[in-house]
């Protein structure tokens, strides 16, 4: 299992380097994302990154934001300082939607990981998640008022908040697939909102 993870990570890095226009300017970010992804699962110094208390959700958010937004924007030649508010917003969004997965995994994590729901409880974790979703909405609405006023954006945000609110450890895999699906819905807002 560990060897296959390393092989896939190396293949992802090679493919990424091939797809990027300015390899030397962006390769550090690819390498960092790949390393974080590898050491999220594979132990380094006897510990996986996801086992470090409270770091799990932040790592997920940083990697997703880097891979889905920052790297493509750098490839397009955008200045990271210009899009830093959007990057912050999406980090908040990804943390918000990762917390329900920690709530789902509460019993398994109890033995190995110190996640937010274990430290704060599920209710406070849900509140934090919804607050982060609110921060995401405020930043995005401030950056792009057209999207902020979009009915589709409001609907996706409300759906995401409801999914977070009704999260518990007994929900089906389809429920959590719906939470993951909110990423796609947010993407659709940018195209159709």
N, C-alpha and C positions, 0 to 999 in steps of 0.2 A: 504493500500500500504506500509506504513512504517513498519507495523508488519511483512508482508511477506518478506521484505528486510532483516530485522533482523533475521528472521527464516532461510532464505536461507544462510545468512552470517554465522550463528552458525553451520548449517549443513555443509557448506564448510569448516569451521574450524575443525569440528570433522572428516570429511573425510580426510582432509589434515594431521591431526595428525596421523590418522590411516595409511596413506600411507608413511609417512616419517620414515626412518630407525632410525635415532637418534633424537627422539622427543624433548628431553630436549635441544639439541644444536640448533634446528631450530624453535622451537615453537614461540619464540619471533618475528621472521620474519613473520610467519603466522598470529599471532595476530595483528601485525602492519598493514599488508596488508588488513586484514579483517576490522580493525577499519577505515583505510583510505577509503576503499570501502564503508563502511556504512555511514561515515560522509561526504562522497562526495555527497550523496543524502539526508541524514537525517540531519536536522539542529542541530548544537551543539552551545549553547549560542546564539541561534537565527540566526545563519548563517551556510550555507553549505560550505564545503571546496572549492567547485567549484566556489563559489561566491567571494572568496578572489582574488583580482586583480592579473592576470597573473599566478596564481598558478595552474590553471586547467590543462594545458598541461603538466606541470612538474609532477603533481600528477599522471596523466595517465601514463606517461613514467616510473615513479618509480615503480608503482604497476605492470605494464606489465613486466618490466624488472625483478622485484623480482619474480613474479609468473612464468614467462616463462623460466627464466635463472638462477637466483641466487638460488632459493629454490631447483630446481633439481640438480644444481651443488653442493650445500651444501650436499644434500642427497647422492651424489656420493662421497663425501669426498674431493672435490676440495677446495683449499684454495682461499678465496675471493680475496686475494691480487694478486694471480696469474692471475685471470680472470678479474681484475678491468678494464683493457683497453677495453675488450669486453663488459663489463657492461656499461661503459661510451659510447661506440659506439652505443649500442642498445638503451640507453636512448636518444641519439641524434636522432636515427631513429624513435623512438616512438613519440618524440616531433614533428619531421618533419611531420609525417603522421597524427598527431592530429590537427595541425594548419589548414589544409583544412576543417576540421569539424567545427572549430570555424568560418571560412569564410562562410561556409554554413549557420550557425546559427546566422549570424551577426545581422539580424533584431530582432530575439527573444532575443539575448543576450544584445542588446542595452539597454533594460529596466532593466536588472537584473545583468549582469556580466560585468566585465572589462577584456575582453580577448585581446590577442595580436592584432588581426585584428582591434579591436575597438580602441586600443591605438596607433598602428603604421600605420594602414591602410592596405588594402589588398595587395597592391603591395609589400610593405616592408615586410609584413608577409610571402608572397610567397618567397621572396628572402631569408629571414631568414630560412625558411623551407628547401629550396634547399641547402643553406649553411650547415645546420645541416645534411642533407643527404650526402653532400660532406664530412663532417667530419666523418660521419659513414663509408663511403667508404674508406677514407684514413686510418682510424684506422684498419678496417677489413683487408684491403690489406696489411698493415704493419704487422699485427699479423699472417696472413695466406696468403702468397704470391700466393699460388696455387689458392685459392678462388679469390684473387684480380685480377688474370689474366684470370679468367674463363669468357668465353663469356656469360654464363648464368647470372653471377653476374652483368656484364656490362649491359646486356639487362634488367634485373630486376631494376637496378638502373636508367636506362634511362626511363623506363616505369613509375617508381615512380615519377621521376622528371617531366615528361610530365603531369602526373595526377595532381601533385601539381600546375604546371604552368597553367593548364586549369581549375582549380577549380574556381567556382563561386557559388553564392547562388541559382542559378536556375538549377543546375545540378540534374539529377535524382538520386534516391536511388541506382540504379545500378552503377552509377559512383562512389559513395562513398563506395559501396561494393567492387568495384575494388581497391580502396585505401586500405581498410582493407585487401583485398586479397594479397596485397604486402607483408604482414607479412608471409603468407603461402609461397609465392614465395621465400622470403629470406630463409625460412626454407628448401625449396627444394634445394637451392643453396648449402647448407651444405651437403645434401645427394648426389646430382648429379653433383655439380660444381667441 
